[in-house]
Amino acid sequence: MKRALSYMMIGALTSSAMWLFFQNREDITRQFNRAMKENKRFFNKFKAMF
């Protein structure tokens, strides 16, 4: 179950990253770094629940 959830998260991350990349390529690094920060925060909350 945990593995499936992590696969789903990875899939969502990659698809959203691809979408961001095709939206505007010069902004990609800034957007990606912000997304990674948000995801780290989310994962810390998620880990704290278990």
PDB file of N, CA, C and O in Angstrom:
ATOM      1  N   MET A   1       0.830  -1.202   0.000  1.00  0.00           N
ATOM      2  CA  MET A   1       0.000   0.000   0.000  1.00  0.00           C
ATOM      3  C   MET A   1       0.869   1.258   0.000  1.00  0.00           C
ATOM      4  O   MET A   1       0.641   2.187  -0.776  1.00  0.00           O
ATOM      5  N   LYS A   2       1.863   1.270   0.882  1.00  0.00           N
ATOM      6  CA  LYS A   2       2.730   2.446   0.942  1.00  0.00           C
ATOM      7  C   LYS A   2       3.480   2.631  -0.377  1.00  0.00           C
ATOM      8  O   LYS A   2       3.662   3.751  -0.854  1.00  0.00           O
ATOM      9  N   ARG A   3       3.913   1.503  -0.957  1.00  0.00           N
ATOM     10  CA  ARG A   3       4.648   1.572  -2.210  1.00  0.00           C
ATOM     11  C   ARG A   3       3.765   2.136  -3.319  1.00  0.00           C
ATOM     12  O   ARG A   3       4.211   2.965  -4.112  1.00  0.00           O
ATOM     13  N   ALA A   4       2.514   1.687  -3.372  1.00  0.00           N
ATOM     14  CA  ALA A   4       1.589   2.188  -4.394  1.00  0.00           C
ATOM     15  C   ALA A   4       1.389   3.693  -4.233  1.00  0.00           C
ATOM     16  O   ALA A   4       1.345   4.432  -5.216  1.00  0.00           O
ATOM     17  N   LEU A   5       1.269   4.135  -2.984  1.00  0.00           N
ATOM     18  CA  LEU A   5       1.072   5.556  -2.728  1.00  0.00           C
ATOM     19  C   LEU A   5       2.278   6.360  -3.199  1.00  0.00           C
ATOM     20  O   LEU A   5       2.127   7.422  -3.804  1.00  0.00           O
ATOM     21  N   SER A   6       3.473   5.852  -2.920  1.00  0.00           N
ATOM     22  CA  SER A   6       4.672   6.569  -3.346  1.00  0.00           C
ATOM     23  C   SER A   6       4.767   6.595  -4.870  1.00  0.00           C
ATOM     24  O   SER A   6       5.174   7.602  -5.448  1.00  0.00           O
ATOM     25  N   TYR A   7       4.391   5.486  -5.527  1.00  0.00           N
ATOM     26  CA  TYR A   7       4.391   5.479  -6.990  1.00  0.00           C
ATOM     27  C   TYR A   7       3.414   6.517  -7.533  1.00  0.00           C
ATOM     28  O   TYR A   7       3.715   7.209  -8.505  1.00  0.00           O
ATOM     29  N   MET A   8       2.241   6.625  -6.902  1.00  0.00           N
ATOM     30  CA  MET A   8       1.259   7.612  -7.337  1.00  0.00           C
ATOM     31  C   MET A   8       1.807   9.023  -7.167  1.00  0.00           C
ATOM     32  O   MET A   8       1.625   9.871  -8.041  1.00  0.00           O
ATOM     33  N   MET A   9       2.478   9.277  -6.044  1.00  0.00           N
ATOM     34  CA  MET A   9       3.052  10.594  -5.802  1.00  0.00           C
ATOM     35  C   MET A   9       4.107  10.916  -6.848  1.00  0.00           C
ATOM     36  O   MET A   9       4.148  12.028  -7.375  1.00  0.00           O
ATOM     37  N   ILE A  10       4.971   9.931  -7.152  1.00  0.00           N
ATOM     38  CA  ILE A  10       6.017  10.141  -8.149  1.00  0.00           C
ATOM     39  C   ILE A  10       5.392  10.432  -9.511  1.00  0.00           C
ATOM     40  O   ILE A  10       5.845  11.320 -10.234  1.00  0.00           O
ATOM     41  N   GLY A  11       4.349   9.678  -9.855  1.00  0.00           N
ATOM     42  CA  GLY A  11       3.669   9.904 -11.129  1.00  0.00           C
ATOM     43  C   GLY A  11       3.073  11.300 -11.207  1.00  0.00           C
ATOM     44  O   GLY A  11       3.192  11.977 -12.229  1.00  0.00           O
ATOM     45  N   ALA A  12       2.433  11.728 -10.128  1.00  0.00           N
ATOM     46  CA  ALA A  12       1.826  13.056 -10.115  1.00  0.00           C
ATOM     47  C   ALA A  12       2.905  14.131 -10.231  1.00  0.00           C
ATOM     48  O   ALA A  12       2.735  15.116 -10.950  1.00  0.00           O
ATOM     49  N   LEU A  13       4.013  13.936  -9.519  1.00  0.00           N
ATOM     50  CA  LEU A  13       5.101  14.911  -9.567  1.00  0.00           C
ATOM     51  C   LEU A  13       5.670  15.031 -10.970  1.00  0.00           C
ATOM     52  O   LEU A  13       5.876  16.138 -11.469  1.00  0.00           O
ATOM     53  N   THR A  14       5.926  13.880 -11.615  1.00  0.00           N
ATOM     54  CA  THR A  14       6.533  13.927 -12.939  1.00  0.00           C
ATOM     55  C   THR A  14       5.582  14.547 -13.952  1.00  0.00           C
ATOM     56  O   THR A  14       6.005  15.339 -14.795  1.00  0.00           O
ATOM     57  N   SER A  15       4.293  14.193 -13.878  1.00  0.00           N
ATOM     58  CA  SER A  15       3.343  14.743 -14.842  1.00  0.00           C
ATOM     59  C   SER A  15       3.192  16.251 -14.648  1.00  0.00           C
ATOM     60  O   SER A  15       3.133  16.994 -15.627  1.00  0.00           O
ATOM     61  N   SER A  16       3.129  16.708 -13.401  1.00  0.00           N
ATOM     62  CA  SER A  16       2.998  18.146 -13.161  1.00  0.00           C
ATOM     63  C   SER A  16       4.275  18.871 -13.579  1.00  0.00           C
ATOM     64  O   SER A  16       4.216  19.989 -14.091  1.00  0.00           O
ATOM     65  N   ALA A  17       5.422  18.241 -13.365  1.00  0.00           N
ATOM     66  CA  ALA A  17       6.684  18.856 -13.780  1.00  0.00           C
ATOM     67  C   ALA A  17       6.736  18.982 -15.298  1.00  0.00           C
ATOM     68  O   ALA A  17       7.171  20.008 -15.822  1.00  0.00           O
ATOM     69  N   MET A  18       6.291  17.939 -16.010  1.00  0.00           N
ATOM     70  CA  MET A  18       6.256  18.000 -17.467  1.00  0.00           C
ATOM     71  C   MET A  18       5.323  19.113 -17.929  1.00  0.00           C
ATOM     72  O   MET A  18       5.653  19.857 -18.853  1.00  0.00           O
ATOM     73  N   TRP A  19       4.155  19.233 -17.290  1.00  0.00           N
ATOM     74  CA  TRP A  19       3.187  20.264 -17.665  1.00  0.00           C
ATOM     75  C   TRP A  19       3.792  21.647 -17.456  1.00  0.00           C
ATOM     76  O   TRP A  19       3.677  22.520 -18.317  1.00  0.00           O
ATOM     77  N   LEU A  20       4.445  21.844 -16.293  1.00  0.00           N
ATOM     78  CA  LEU A  20       5.083  23.125 -16.014  1.00  0.00           C
ATOM     79  C   LEU A  20       6.160  23.414 -17.049  1.00  0.00           C
ATOM     80  O   LEU A  20       6.303  24.545 -17.514  1.00  0.00           O
ATOM     81  N   PHE A  21       6.920  22.374 -17.404  1.00  0.00           N
ATOM     82  CA  PHE A  21       8.011  22.551 -18.358  1.00  0.00           C
ATOM     83  C   PHE A  21       7.485  23.024 -19.700  1.00  0.00           C
ATOM     84  O   PHE A  21       8.074  23.910 -20.319  1.00  0.00           O
ATOM     85  N   PHE A  22       6.378  22.442 -20.157  1.00  0.00           N
ATOM     86  CA  PHE A  22       5.847  22.827 -21.459  1.00  0.00           C
ATOM     87  C   PHE A  22       5.090  24.151 -21.391  1.00  0.00           C
ATOM     88  O   PHE A  22       4.907  24.808 -22.415  1.00  0.00           O
ATOM     89  N   GLN A  23       4.652  24.546 -20.208  1.00  0.00           N
ATOM     90  CA  GLN A  23       3.979  25.839 -20.075  1.00  0.00           C
ATOM     91  C   GLN A  23       4.975  26.974 -20.342  1.00  0.00           C
ATOM     92  O   GLN A  23       4.751  27.815 -21.213  1.00  0.00           O
ATOM     93  N   ASN A  24       6.056  26.986 -19.596  1.00  0.00           N
ATOM     94  CA  ASN A  24       7.046  28.056 -19.785  1.00  0.00           C
ATOM     95  C   ASN A  24       8.416  27.538 -19.368  1.00  0.00           C
ATOM     96  O   ASN A  24       8.654  27.233 -18.200  1.00  0.00           O
ATOM     97  N   ARG A  25       9.304  27.448 -20.340  1.00  0.00           N
ATOM     98  CA  ARG A  25      10.585  26.783 -20.094  1.00  0.00           C
ATOM     99  C   ARG A  25      11.581  27.636 -19.324  1.00  0.00           C
ATOM    100  O   ARG A  25      12.416  27.094 -18.601  1.00  0.00           O
ATOM    101  N   GLU A  26      11.515  28.933 -19.456  1.00  0.00           N
ATOM    102  CA  GLU A  26      12.491  29.763 -18.742  1.00  0.00           C
ATOM    103  C   GLU A  26      12.176  29.827 -17.249  1.00  0.00           C
ATOM    104  O   GLU A  26      13.058  30.070 -16.426  1.00  0.00           O
ATOM    105  N   ASP A  27      10.903  29.606 -16.913  1.00  0.00           N
ATOM    106  CA  ASP A  27      10.490  29.656 -15.514  1.00  0.00           C
ATOM    107  C   ASP A  27      10.691  28.325 -14.798  1.00  0.00           C
ATOM    108  O   ASP A  27      10.492  28.237 -13.587  1.00  0.00           O
ATOM    109  N   ILE A  28      11.086  27.286 -15.543  1.00  0.00           N
ATOM    110  CA  ILE A  28      10.998  25.916 -15.035  1.00  0.00           C
ATOM    111  C   ILE A  28      11.765  25.709 -13.738  1.00  0.00           C
ATOM    112  O   ILE A  28      11.246  25.069 -12.824  1.00  0.00           O
ATOM    113  N   THR A  29      12.968  26.223 -13.629  1.00  0.00           N
ATOM    114  CA  THR A  29      13.773  25.929 -12.444  1.00  0.00           C
ATOM    115  C   THR A  29      13.145  26.550 -11.202  1.00  0.00           C
ATOM    116  O   THR A  29      13.082  25.919 -10.147  1.00  0.00           O
ATOM    117  N   ARG A  30      12.677  27.801 -11.333  1.00  0.00           N
ATOM    118  CA  ARG A  30      12.064  28.475 -10.192  1.00  0.00           C
ATOM    119  C   ARG A  30      10.809  27.732  -9.749  1.00  0.00           C
ATOM    120  O   ARG A  30      10.614  27.472  -8.561  1.00  0.00           O
ATOM    121  N   GLN A  31       9.963  27.395 -10.716  1.00  0.00           N
ATOM    122  CA  GLN A  31       8.726  26.670 -10.415  1.00  0.00           C
ATOM    123  C   GLN A  31       9.040  25.334  -9.759  1.00  0.00           C
ATOM    124  O   GLN A  31       8.422  24.952  -8.765  1.00  0.00           O
ATOM    125  N   PHE A  32      10.015  24.627 -10.334  1.00  0.00           N
ATOM    126  CA  PHE A  32      10.335  23.284  -9.844  1.00  0.00           C
ATOM    127  C   PHE A  32      10.870  23.345  -8.417  1.00  0.00           C
ATOM    128  O   PHE A  32      10.500  22.529  -7.573  1.00  0.00           O
ATOM    129  N   ASN A  33      11.747  24.322  -8.150  1.00  0.00           N
ATOM    130  CA  ASN A  33      12.289  24.445  -6.799  1.00  0.00           C
ATOM    131  C   ASN A  33      11.188  24.758  -5.796  1.00  0.00           C
ATOM    132  O   ASN A  33      11.177  24.218  -4.690  1.00  0.00           O
ATOM    133  N   ARG A  34      10.257  25.635  -6.184  1.00  0.00           N
ATOM    134  CA  ARG A  34       9.156  25.956  -5.290  1.00  0.00           C
ATOM    135  C   ARG A  34       8.305  24.720  -5.043  1.00  0.00           C
ATOM    136  O   ARG A  34       7.898  24.456  -3.912  1.00  0.00           O
ATOM    137  N   ALA A  35       8.036  23.960  -6.102  1.00  0.00           N
ATOM    138  CA  ALA A  35       7.233  22.742  -5.964  1.00  0.00           C
ATOM    139  C   ALA A  35       7.929  21.742  -5.046  1.00  0.00           C
ATOM    140  O   ALA A  35       7.282  21.100  -4.219  1.00  0.00           O
ATOM    141  N   MET A  36       9.251  21.608  -5.191  1.00  0.00           N
ATOM    142  CA  MET A  36       9.982  20.663  -4.354  1.00  0.00           C
ATOM    143  C   MET A  36       9.920  21.094  -2.887  1.00  0.00           C
ATOM    144  O   MET A  36       9.782  20.251  -2.001  1.00  0.00           O
ATOM    145  N   LYS A  37      10.021  22.395  -2.627  1.00  0.00           N
ATOM    146  CA  LYS A  37       9.915  22.879  -1.251  1.00  0.00           C
ATOM    147  C   LYS A  37       8.547  22.539  -0.685  1.00  0.00           C
ATOM    148  O   LYS A  37       8.437  22.062   0.445  1.00  0.00           O
ATOM    149  N   GLU A  38       7.499  22.785  -1.473  1.00  0.00           N
ATOM    150  CA  GLU A  38       6.139  22.478  -1.023  1.00  0.00           C
ATOM    151  C   GLU A  38       6.002  20.991  -0.734  1.00  0.00           C
ATOM    152  O   GLU A  38       5.400  20.598   0.265  1.00  0.00           O
ATOM    153  N   ASN A  39       6.568  20.159  -1.621  1.00  0.00           N
ATOM    154  CA  ASN A  39       6.449  18.718  -1.448  1.00  0.00           C
ATOM    155  C   ASN A  39       7.209  18.247  -0.220  1.00  0.00           C
ATOM    156  O   ASN A  39       6.755  17.338   0.474  1.00  0.00           O
ATOM    157  N   LYS A  40       8.364  18.855   0.061  1.00  0.00           N
ATOM    158  CA  LYS A  40       9.111  18.484   1.263  1.00  0.00           C
ATOM    159  C   LYS A  40       8.272  18.787   2.498  1.00  0.00           C
ATOM    160  O   LYS A  40       8.195  17.979   3.424  1.00  0.00           O
ATOM    161  N   ARG A  41       7.649  19.950   2.500  1.00  0.00           N
ATOM    162  CA  ARG A  41       6.807  20.332   3.627  1.00  0.00           C
ATOM    163  C   ARG A  41       5.666  19.331   3.777  1.00  0.00           C
ATOM    164  O   ARG A  41       5.356  18.886   4.882  1.00  0.00           O
ATOM    165  N   PHE A  42       5.048  18.986   2.651  1.00  0.00           N
ATOM    166  CA  PHE A  42       3.931  18.046   2.659  1.00  0.00           C
ATOM    167  C   PHE A  42       4.376  16.679   3.151  1.00  0.00           C
ATOM    168  O   PHE A  42       3.681  16.043   3.943  1.00  0.00           O
ATOM    169  N   PHE A  43       5.542  16.221   2.680  1.00  0.00           N
ATOM    170  CA  PHE A  43       6.025  14.904   3.091  1.00  0.00           C
ATOM    171  C   PHE A  43       6.361  14.881   4.575  1.00  0.00           C
ATOM    172  O   PHE A  43       6.152  13.865   5.239  1.00  0.00           O
ATOM    173  N   ASN A  44       6.875  15.979   5.102  1.00  0.00           N
ATOM    174  CA  ASN A  44       7.156  16.021   6.540  1.00  0.00           C
ATOM    175  C   ASN A  44       5.868  15.915   7.341  1.00  0.00           C
ATOM    176  O   ASN A  44       5.817  15.207   8.346  1.00  0.00           O
ATOM    177  N   LYS A  45       4.826  16.614   6.901  1.00  0.00           N
ATOM    178  CA  LYS A  45       3.521  16.496   7.560  1.00  0.00           C
ATOM    179  C   LYS A  45       3.021  15.071   7.455  1.00  0.00           C
ATOM    180  O   LYS A  45       2.498  14.510   8.418  1.00  0.00           O
ATOM    181  N   PHE A  46       3.186  14.491   6.274  1.00  0.00           N
ATOM    182  CA  PHE A  46       2.698  13.145   5.992  1.00  0.00           C
ATOM    183  C   PHE A  46       3.408  12.123   6.876  1.00  0.00           C
ATOM    184  O   PHE A  46       2.780  11.219   7.425  1.00  0.00           O
ATOM    185  N   LYS A  47       4.735  12.281   7.006  1.00  0.00           N
ATOM    186  CA  LYS A  47       5.518  11.375   7.848  1.00  0.00           C
ATOM    187  C   LYS A  47       5.123  11.532   9.309  1.00  0.00           C
ATOM    188  O   LYS A  47       5.089  10.554  10.056  1.00  0.00           O
ATOM    189  N   ALA A  48       4.827  12.753   9.714  1.00  0.00           N
ATOM    190  CA  ALA A  48       4.472  12.997  11.113  1.00  0.00           C
ATOM    191  C   ALA A  48       3.172  12.287  11.484  1.00  0.00           C
ATOM    192  O   ALA A  48       2.960  11.952  12.649  1.00  0.00           O
ATOM    193  N   MET A  49       2.304  12.056  10.504  1.00  0.00           N
ATOM    194  CA  MET A  49       1.038  11.387  10.796  1.00  0.00           C
ATOM    195  C   MET A  49       1.236   9.918  11.142  1.00  0.00           C
ATOM    196  O   MET A  49       0.414   9.337  11.850  1.00  0.00           O
ATOM    197  N   PHE A  50       2.322   9.304  10.649  1.00  0.00           N
ATOM    198  CA  PHE A  50       2.511   7.866  10.859  1.00  0.00           C
ATOM    199  C   PHE A  50       3.464   7.550  12.009  1.00  0.00           C
ATOM    200  O   PHE A  50       3.716   6.380  12.299  1.00  0.00           O
TER     201      PHE A  50
END
